[in-house]
């Protein structure tokens, strides 16, 4: 298996550019090397075989939705990554709606609002 940091940097470059640098800028004074830690974990989990990247994003969006509104920043990052991994807006919305059965309607509404924000930003950059 490829070293998780190498795999993580490959995946991040495609789906979440500058993640490592952003983590270091935000938290590096408090936690030196934190960007590399997150990218390594990203590579270790997202770089595994067994699930397509789009399926990993469906699982991630569902988990963040079920956890509720406190995950909004991470949910938005993962919705943007899911779009880059090939998920349509409708597939993302259906994933969120399906999660309402297990995570509750308020969590799903919060997640749908986060998705709309991401979709609006996409529209501005097109």
ABEGO torsion letter per residue (X at the ends): XBBAAAAAAAAAAAABBGAAAAAAAAAAAABBGAAAAAAAAAAAAAABBGBBAAAAAAAAAAAAAAAEAAAAAAAAAAAAAAAAAGBBAAAAAAAAAAAAAAAEAAAAAAAAAAAAAAAAAAAAAX
